[in-house]
Structure formats: C-alpha cells, structure tokens
C-alpha cells in the first residue's frame, strides 16, 4: 500500500459512532446475525438490499471491467446506495472485508476509496473488517467477545441455512421455514446481547434445538432435483452476484445445498499452517493456529452432531475429511482464491447426493477458474454421472443465458435420475 493512499484515507473515529454503516449483502442469514451483533457494540449498521442492473452499471463507472466481478458489484452497490438519497453522506460510513491473502479482494478497499472520490463522496470513511491487522480505525474495534459472537453467528447461520434449504422446498404450509428463520435470528441475537449463547457449551446446547424446530415443520417429501452450488465465495453466496441463483433453483423444483461458511473459515486458518509447513515460519503463530483449528473442530463437531440429532437431514462432512479426500487430486498448497477447497466442496456434494452442481465463476477470478472449471474433467472421470455446469458471472453476461444453461443441466439431471447401479455417484436422486 502506498504512503499516499494510507495518508489520504478517512479514518472512522470514535466521534463517528452516530454514523450509519452500510455493508454489502452476501450470506443473508449469517449477515443478519452479524448486523445485530454490531448493533450490540453501538454500531448502527445496515445490510444493503439494492439489486439490479443499476448496481452493475454504477460499478462499471468506477471499476475497470478487467477487475474481478465481485469488486465491481460491491463498489457499485455501495455507491448506488449513497446515490439513492436515503443516506446522508456526511453521516455515513462503509464496511468492507479484507482477507489479507493473495486474492485481489484485499485491494477492494483502495478501489472503493478511489471510486468514492470520483463519485463526489471523499468524506465517507471506509472501515476494513479484517483479522490480519491490515487497517485499524480508532472508532471501530473487533473485541474478543465480538469475534466469538461472529464465529458463533457463522455456525448458527450455517446450520439454519442447511436446514431451511432442506425443508423449504417440501413444506406443507408455505412460509413456515422463513418464519422460523426470523424467529431464530431474533432469539439468538437477543441471547448474545445478554452475553450468552456464543460459547462452545452454549452452542452445543442450542444447535440441536434449532434442528428439532426445523424437523417439526410439516413437509411433503416429493421427488426433487438435488443441486449443489459452489464457486468464488461472494458469487456463491450473494444473490446480487449470482442473480438470485438459489431462488431460481427453488422455482425449478429443486432442493439446493450450499456449503457453509465454517468450511471457508477452517480453510483460511489451515492455510497459515500449510504456509509454515511449506515455507517455515513463526513457531508461536503455528501454536496459535493449531489452537484455532482445535477449537474450530470442536464447534464443527457440535454443528454436525446437531444436524444429525433430529429428522433425516443431509449433514456436512468434517473439514478434515474433505481435505483428505481432495488431496488425492490437488495439493493443499493450492490456496489462492478458494483454492483446493472449491474442488473439495464439489467432491463432497457429489458424495452427499448433490451431484448436479452449479459452479459459479466470476469474471476475472483466474484461480477459481482453475480449481473450479479446470477440475471438472477430473471429477467427471472419478464420478462419471456427476453433472457440473460452470456459469460465468460478469457485467456482459445475460441472466437469460445463465438460466438457460442451468436449465440444460437440470434436464440432464432428470435423464440421469432414471439410472441405477452407479455407486457413490450422487447425481441420482434414487
């Protein structure tokens, strides 16, 4: 980062606590929990819901179209919100994540500040949400309790999303799942506000209760096409980026499985250990990362155990299992973007019965084209009846073309549903 950029940035200070902080949307359930947690520490945060072509066009004004598509969308959504007139630019701040890795996502924040100046909002501070010490703001600090609450929110969000996606397509009374989701968001947020509900033991108690509540929703188990979604993290999870892909698939009579955020968190921590293994490093950092992985494995086990406790839900595989499974075809040192994890998620989906997969590829994200689209042939050799379609998401791609390609994949899925004898394939619903 150049000295000029660092000097010119507008810091979010303690006297800005009355500002409205705008955050891009991604994982709906998890991010709604995050927003409530920020509110508990005095930050008035709002999750943006502005979608559509206007956001893309706004991003194209300020971000070169050779830059990865997520950057264009995040910056377009934030500036479109400022242009809406709903917010006072002199009392508004923006929140954006920085991963700190080799991905260009760590540079979004500098592109955003440059865009704000061009758009006429040089006074708007941008807060970096990161755990790598990349940037600090005197008015926004991630306390240990906040970090633990956000981790628990990720786990609660993963379980709620997992259960909702397996219940909603079959519910007898439409809207039951959505109402239960909101009930749990309100309940968990209220519990954490009182300083409870986010420890390992609290989650161990609460997670099975969530499963039990979803298992109690009346359902009519008709046959549906099971579809998995993988891809670059933003395009995989953001309805703005993937043109409401999950909603579209539900409308096509599908049951949808999307790997959770906890796997990605495990992946990012584990990468630090892989770096030390491959290149050497600080022994104290190695110890810290091992402790982090130990704790993550404990809470992951809580989630998996809870998902099995009631009903007949498909549960995620442990992180250690999918890593071991994937190293047969790709090394753990391949970690740019989503790295080997993206390939591993496709393998897990296939073996879990979701062999029809949409691989969401953002324009300009070369690593994900390699570990996503580039691995399809190998996966096809390993799982002959797998049915994977890579879909490119970029400013020039039309939603109609994307949906037509997905419909073709679903047509093949229906043909495959009549086959038999393909052990461990997962493409069939039988």
matplotlib code that plots the C-alpha trace (Angstrom):
import matplotlib.pyplot as plt

x = [0.0, 1.5, 2.0, -0.3, -3.2, -2.6, -2.4, -5.4, -7.8, -10.6, -10.5, -13.6, -13.1, -14.8, -16.9, -18.5, -20.4, -23.7, -22.9, -24.9, -22.6, -23.5, -22.5, -22.7, -25.1, -23.8, -24.9, -28.3, -29.0, -25.4, -25.0, -28.3, -26.9, -23.6, -25.5, -27.3, -24.0, -22.5, -25.5, -24.8, -21.5, -23.0, -22.5, -25.6, -25.1, -27.4, -27.3, -27.8, -30.7, -30.3, -30.0, -30.4, -28.6, -28.2, -25.7, -23.7, -23.7, -22.6, -19.7, -18.7, -18.3, -15.5, -14.0, -12.2, -14.1, -10.9, -11.0, -12.8, -16.6, -17.2, -15.2, -17.3, -20.5, -19.5, -18.4, -21.4, -23.8, -22.2, -22.1, -25.6, -26.8, -25.1, -26.6, -30.1, -30.6, -31.6, -28.4, -26.6, -23.0, -21.7, -23.1, -22.5, -19.6, -19.0, -17.9, -15.9, -13.9, -10.2, -8.9, -5.2, -4.3, -3.2, -6.7, -7.3, -10.2, -7.7, -7.4, -11.1, -10.9, -8.4, -10.5, -13.6, -11.8, -10.7, -14.3, -15.8, -13.6, -14.6, -18.3, -18.1, -18.0, -14.4, -15.6, -17.1, -14.9, -14.4, -14.0, -11.8, -13.2, -10.2, -8.4, -5.0, -4.2, -4.3, -6.0, -7.2, -9.8, -9.9, -13.8, -14.2, -12.6, -13.2, -13.2, -12.6, -16.3, -17.4, -15.1, -16.5, -20.1, -19.4, -17.9, -21.0, -23.2, -21.4, -22.1, -25.7, -26.1, -24.6, -27.0, -30.1, -29.3, -28.6, -31.9, -34.0, -32.8, -33.8, -37.2, -38.5, -38.9, -41.2, -43.1, -46.8, -47.5, -45.6, -43.6, -43.0, -39.3, -38.9, -40.8, -38.7, -35.5, -36.6, -37.5, -34.1, -32.3, -34.2, -33.8, -30.1, -29.4, -31.3, -29.3, -26.0, -26.9, -27.2, -23.7, -24.9, -25.3, -21.9, -19.6, -18.7, -21.0, -23.9, -23.8, -23.6, -27.0, -28.7, -27.8, -29.8, -32.8, -32.6, -32.6, -35.5, -37.6, -37.0, -37.7, -41.1, -42.2, -44.8, -43.4, -44.5, -41.4, -41.9, -39.1, -37.0, -33.7, -30.9, -28.5, -25.3, -23.8, -20.0, -17.8, -15.9, -17.2, -19.0, -20.6, -21.6, -23.4, -24.5, -27.9, -26.7, -23.7, -25.4, -28.8, -30.7, -29.5, -31.0, -34.4, -34.2, -33.4, -36.2, -38.5, -37.3, -38.5, -35.0, -33.6, -30.4, -27.3, -24.7, -21.5, -21.4, -19.0, -17.4, -15.5, -14.0, -13.0, -11.3, -9.6, -8.2, -6.8, -5.4, -3.7, -1.5, -0.4, 0.3, 2.4, 4.5, 4.8, 5.9, 8.0, 8.7, 7.5, 6.9, 6.6, 4.3, 2.0, 2.0, 0.9, -1.9, -3.2, -3.2, -5.2, -7.6, -8.0, -8.6, -11.4, -12.9, -13.0, -14.9, -17.6, -17.8, -18.4, -21.2, -22.8, -22.6, -23.9, -26.8, -27.7, -28.0, -29.9, -33.5, -35.1, -33.3, -31.1, -28.1, -25.2, -21.8, -18.7, -15.9, -13.3, -10.5, -12.4, -12.9, -9.3, -8.0, -10.4, -9.3, -5.5, -5.9, -6.2, -5.0, -2.4, -3.2, -0.6, -3.1, -4.8, -5.3, -8.9, -10.9, -8.1, -8.4, -11.5, -13.7, -12.7, -13.3, -16.7, -17.7, -16.5, -18.4, -21.6, -21.3, -20.8, -23.6, -26.2, -26.0, -24.1, -25.9, -23.7, -23.6, -20.0, -20.4, -17.4, -16.8, -15.2, -11.5, -11.0, -8.3, -7.7, -11.3, -11.4, -8.5, -9.8, -13.4, -13.9, -10.4, -11.1, -14.5, -12.9, -11.0, -14.1, -16.1, -13.5, -13.9, -17.7, -19.0, -22.6, -21.7, -23.4, -21.5, -22.1, -19.7, -21.6, -19.7, -21.0, -19.7, -21.1, -21.7, -23.4, -27.2, -29.3, -31.4, -28.3, -27.2, -30.5, -30.9, -27.5, -28.7, -32.0, -30.0, -28.1, -31.4, -32.7, -29.7, -30.3, -33.8, -32.5, -29.8, -32.4, -33.6, -30.2, -29.1, -26.0, -23.7, -22.3, -21.1, -22.1, -24.6, -26.0, -29.1, -31.9, -32.5]
y = [0.0, 3.4, 6.1, 8.4, 6.0, 5.4, 9.1, 10.1, 7.6, 8.9, 7.2, 6.1, 7.7, 7.5, 10.6, 8.9, 6.4, 8.0, 7.3, 4.7, 2.0, 0.4, -3.2, -5.2, -8.2, -11.8, -14.6, -13.4, -15.3, -15.1, -11.4, -10.5, -12.0, -10.1, -6.8, -7.4, -8.2, -4.9, -3.1, -4.6, -2.7, 0.6, 0.4, 1.4, -1.0, -1.7, -4.6, -3.3, -4.8, -2.8, -5.1, -4.9, -3.7, -0.2, -1.6, -3.2, 0.0, 2.1, -0.3, -0.1, 3.6, 3.3, -0.2, -1.4, -4.4, -6.5, -6.4, -9.2, -9.1, -9.1, -5.9, -4.2, -5.3, -4.5, -1.0, -0.5, -1.5, 0.9, 3.9, 3.2, 3.3, 6.7, 8.0, 6.9, 9.9, 7.6, 8.3, 11.5, 11.2, 13.3, 10.8, 7.5, 5.1, 1.9, -1.5, -3.9, -7.1, -7.7, -11.2, -10.4, -13.2, -13.4, -12.6, -9.2, -8.8, -7.3, -4.4, -3.7, -1.1, 1.0, 0.7, 1.8, 4.9, 5.9, 5.4, 7.5, 10.4, 10.2, 9.9, 13.0, 11.3, 11.8, 12.4, 8.9, 6.7, 3.1, 0.6, -2.5, -5.6, -7.9, -10.1, -9.6, -6.1, -4.6, -1.4, 0.0, 2.6, 4.2, 4.1, 0.5, -2.3, -6.0, -7.1, -10.7, -11.1, -9.6, -12.0, -15.0, -13.9, -13.5, -17.0, -18.4, -16.5, -18.2, -21.6, -20.8, -19.3, -22.4, -24.8, -22.6, -22.3, -26.0, -26.9, -24.3, -25.4, -29.0, -28.1, -25.1, -27.0, -29.5, -27.5, -28.0, -24.5, -22.1, -19.6, -21.9, -22.0, -18.3, -17.5, -20.0, -18.4, -15.0, -16.4, -17.9, -14.7, -12.7, -15.2, -15.8, -12.0, -11.3, -14.1, -12.8, -9.2, -10.6, -12.1, -15.6, -18.2, -18.0, -20.2, -23.8, -25.2, -22.8, -23.7, -27.4, -26.9, -24.5, -26.1, -29.3, -27.2, -25.4, -28.8, -30.0, -26.9, -27.4, -31.2, -30.3, -28.3, -30.4, -31.5, -33.4, -35.2, -35.3, -36.1, -33.0, -32.5, -32.0, -29.3, -28.0, -24.6, -23.9, -21.1, -18.0, -17.1, -13.8, -15.1, -18.4, -16.6, -13.2, -13.0, -9.8, -11.6, -14.8, -13.3, -14.9, -18.3, -20.2, -18.6, -19.5, -23.2, -23.4, -22.1, -25.0, -27.6, -28.2, -28.8, -26.7, -27.4, -24.7, -25.5, -23.3, -20.5, -22.6, -24.7, -21.5, -20.3, -23.6, -23.3, -19.8, -20.8, -24.1, -22.2, -20.5, -23.9, -25.1, -22.0, -22.8, -26.4, -25.5, -22.4, -22.2, -19.5, -18.2, -21.1, -19.0, -18.4, -22.2, -22.9, -20.2, -21.6, -25.1, -23.9, -22.2, -25.3, -27.4, -25.0, -24.9, -28.7, -28.8, -26.3, -28.1, -31.3, -29.6, -28.5, -31.9, -33.7, -31.2, -31.7, -35.5, -35.1, -34.9, -35.6, -37.0, -34.2, -34.4, -33.2, -31.6, -33.7, -32.7, -30.3, -32.9, -35.5, -33.3, -32.1, -35.7, -36.7, -33.8, -34.3, -37.3, -34.9, -31.4, -30.3, -28.3, -25.7, -24.6, -22.0, -18.8, -17.7, -20.7, -23.0, -26.7, -26.1, -25.4, -28.7, -30.5, -29.0, -30.4, -33.8, -33.6, -32.5, -35.4, -38.0, -36.4, -36.9, -33.5, -34.5, -31.8, -28.8, -25.1, -23.8, -20.0, -18.4, -14.6, -12.9, -12.0, -14.6, -16.8, -19.1, -20.1, -20.9, -23.3, -25.0, -24.9, -25.2, -26.6, -29.6, -30.7, -33.1, -34.9, -35.1, -36.5, -39.3, -40.0, -39.6, -40.5, -39.5, -36.1, -33.3, -30.0, -26.8, -23.8, -20.5, -17.2, -14.1, -10.9, -7.5, -8.7, -12.0, -12.0, -13.6, -15.4, -17.1, -18.2, -19.6, -21.4, -23.2, -24.2, -25.5, -27.7, -29.1, -29.8, -31.5, -33.8, -34.4, -35.6, -38.0, -39.3, -39.8, -42.9, -44.6, -47.3, -49.0, -46.0, -46.4, -43.2, -41.1, -38.8, -37.4, -39.5, -38.8, -42.6]
z = [0.0, -0.9, 1.6, -0.3, -0.1, 3.6, 4.4, 2.3, 3.8, 6.0, 9.4, 11.2, 14.6, 18.0, 17.4, 14.3, 16.4, 15.3, 11.7, 9.7, 8.5, 5.2, 4.5, 1.2, 1.3, 1.0, 3.3, 4.2, 7.5, 8.8, 7.8, 9.5, 12.7, 12.1, 11.8, 15.1, 16.8, 15.5, 17.0, 20.4, 20.4, 19.4, 15.6, 13.6, 10.7, 7.7, 5.3, 1.8, -0.3, -3.5, -6.5, -10.3, -13.3, -11.9, -9.3, -12.1, -14.2, -11.2, -10.6, -14.2, -13.9, -11.3, -11.6, -14.7, -16.2, -16.2, -12.4, -10.7, -10.9, -7.1, -6.7, -9.3, -7.6, -4.0, -5.0, -7.3, -4.5, -2.0, -4.3, -5.7, -2.1, -1.5, -4.7, -3.6, -1.4, 1.5, 3.4, 4.4, 3.1, 5.9, 8.4, 6.6, 6.6, 4.6, 5.8, 3.6, 4.4, 3.7, 3.6, 3.6, 1.3, -2.3, -3.6, -5.1, -2.6, -0.2, -2.6, -3.0, -0.2, -2.1, -5.3, -3.2, -1.8, -5.3, -6.5, -3.7, -4.6, -8.3, -7.3, -5.1, -1.6, -0.4, 3.1, 3.5, 5.7, 4.8, 7.6, 7.0, 8.6, 8.9, 11.4, 9.9, 11.2, 7.7, 8.8, 12.1, 12.9, 16.3, 16.2, 15.2, 17.1, 17.0, 20.6, 21.6, 22.6, 19.2, 17.3, 19.3, 18.7, 14.9, 14.9, 16.6, 14.2, 11.3, 12.8, 13.7, 10.2, 8.5, 10.4, 9.9, 6.1, 5.8, 7.5, 5.7, 2.3, 3.0, 4.5, 2.5, -0.9, 0.8, 3.4, 3.6, 4.8, 2.7, 4.8, 7.8, 7.2, 6.6, 9.8, 11.8, 10.4, 11.6, 15.0, 15.5, 14.3, 16.8, 19.6, 19.1, 18.7, 22.0, 23.7, 22.6, 23.6, 27.1, 26.8, 26.4, 23.6, 21.9, 23.9, 22.8, 25.5, 24.7, 21.1, 22.0, 23.7, 21.3, 17.9, 18.4, 19.4, 16.1, 14.3, 16.3, 15.4, 11.7, 11.9, 13.4, 10.3, 8.3, 4.9, 1.9, 0.6, -3.2, -5.5, -6.5, -8.3, -5.8, -6.8, -5.1, -5.5, -5.4, -6.6, -5.5, -2.0, -2.9, -6.1, -4.4, -1.6, -2.8, -4.6, -6.3, -7.8, -8.9, -10.0, -7.1, -8.1, -5.1, -5.6, -9.3, -8.5, -5.9, -8.7, -10.9, -8.3, -6.9, -3.4, -3.0, -1.0, -0.5, 1.6, 4.7, 5.8, 8.5, 5.9, 4.5, 7.9, 8.6, 5.2, 5.9, 9.3, 8.0, 5.2, 7.8, 9.0, 5.4, 4.8, 7.8, 6.7, 3.2, 3.8, 7.6, 9.9, 13.4, 15.9, 18.1, 15.1, 14.5, 18.0, 17.8, 14.5, 15.9, 18.9, 16.5, 14.4, 17.6, 18.6, 15.2, 15.0, 18.3, 17.2, 13.8, 15.6, 17.5, 14.2, 12.6, 15.7, 16.0, 12.3, 12.9, 16.1, 14.6, 11.3, 8.3, 7.2, 5.0, 7.1, 6.0, 6.2, 8.6, 7.2, 7.9, 5.8, 2.7, 2.9, 2.9, 0.2, -2.1, -1.7, -4.0, -6.9, -5.8, -3.2, -0.1, -1.2, -3.9, -1.9, -4.0, -4.1, -2.8, -3.7, -3.3, -1.1, -4.1, -5.7, -2.4, -2.0, -5.4, -4.3, -1.0, -2.8, -5.2, -2.5, -0.4, -3.2, -4.8, -8.0, -10.1, -9.4, -10.5, -10.3, -10.1, -11.8, -11.5, -14.4, -13.7, -10.9, -12.5, -9.5, -9.3, -13.0, -12.4, -9.2, -10.4, -14.2, -14.6, -12.3, -13.9, -16.3, -13.5, -11.3, -14.3, -14.6, -10.8, -10.8, -14.3, -13.6, -12.0, -13.7, -13.3, -15.2, -14.9, -15.1, -15.8, -14.0, -15.4, -16.5, -20.0, -19.2, -19.5, -16.9, -19.5, -20.9, -17.5, -16.6, -19.9, -19.3, -15.8, -17.2, -19.6, -16.6, -14.9, -18.0, -18.0, -14.2, -14.9, -17.5, -15.1, -12.3, -14.1, -14.0, -11.5, -10.2, -10.1, -6.6, -4.8, -7.7, -6.1, -9.3, -8.9, -6.5, -6.1]

ax = plt.figure().add_subplot(projection="3d")
ax.plot(x, y, z, "-o")
ax.set_aspect("equal")
plt.show()
